[in-house]
Amino acid sequence: LDRVKAQYDLANLLYMQGHYQESKKMFEQVLSASLERDEWIKKARQKITQIRQKRGRSKEQIALRLIEAEERVEEGSDLYATKTVLLEILARTEGKQAEQADKAKDLLERLWDKERSLVTRELSNIQLLREEKKLAEARELLQKILVDYPDMEERGHVESLLQELEQEEEVARIAEAKKGHKRVSLPTTKSSETKFE
């Protein structure tokens, strides 16, 4: 803009001095630059409009993702992926879109409560399976918990339980193996012989 104004001032000076031909060329350059400038201004305005539209669509997309996340939290399904989505939304909206950021925080709290509830229920089921000596099923359920809830608060406790359970399974296998190889006495007329199964 300063260049165009300087050109205009120079053209005007030439005009006032009576150098009409030279001033005419300078005024034409000013017009050309102004038209070019107007075109750039028009393009910049179009980009600003596009940015506003994208920001609006972004808000709509975030709102839709929040609705989907809320449904998943209520169902208790795919909580880890939902948590990732909510953390991403929170990062994008914090300080900019307070209402959506607050909604994401609320859903994260509900998700963590749901996750704790589900893990607690599964741990109760595991305890029942251990009491019933269904150790393989209990181990599979513990492994599933570790996969489904990789960043749960109770991870250390679940890993300890899994180690205990694996030790119990090993003890049970050893006891079963010893049981299968115990000595059986068969009555004979001459002497008692021992035979292994």
Buried (B, 14 or more C-beta within 10 A) or exposed (E): EEEBEEBBEBBBEBBEEEBEEBBEEBBEBBEEBBEEEEEEEEEEEEEEEEEEEEEEEEBEEBBEBBEEBBEBBEEBEBBBEBBEBBEEBBEBBBEEBEEBBEBBBBBBEBBBEBBBEBBEEBBEEBEEBBEEEBBEBBBEBBEEBEEBBEEBEBBEEBEEBBEEBEEBBEEEEEEEEEEEEEEEEEEEEEEEEEEEE
